[in-house]
Amino acid sequence: MHELSITQTILDIALKHAGGAPITDIRITIGDLTSMVDDCIQFYWDIISENTNAVGAKLHFNRIPARAKCEACGRDYTLKEEGLLCPHCGSHRVVITAGKEFFVDSIEVQEQNQ
Ligand SMILES: [Zn+2]
């Protein structure tokens, strides 16, 4: 995945939901298997959020560790890399259950004083 298009998606979502109000904080959930780098997203963010209502908004990253479940022995375990065999029984029948998440959790906007 390319961080630039991902960052553009985050910006689009945030602006759409803010309804024109200045955005102060954005919380993003990213699974460890997405291979997205926080710093990279932050880098693009600073560029593309310029001249929008989201300029200066703080990005908060919530990382989800990768997990897998073995269909052979039924155990759940933390995955260090994708494609490994089950560490308990050596089976390759493992299903990834967490780590591929990517979504915008919440955005916070500045209160507008009337
Ligand atoms: Zn197993």
Residues whose N, C-alpha, C, O or C-beta is under 5 A from the ligand:
A	BS01	ZN	C70 A72 C73 C86 H88 C89 G90 S91
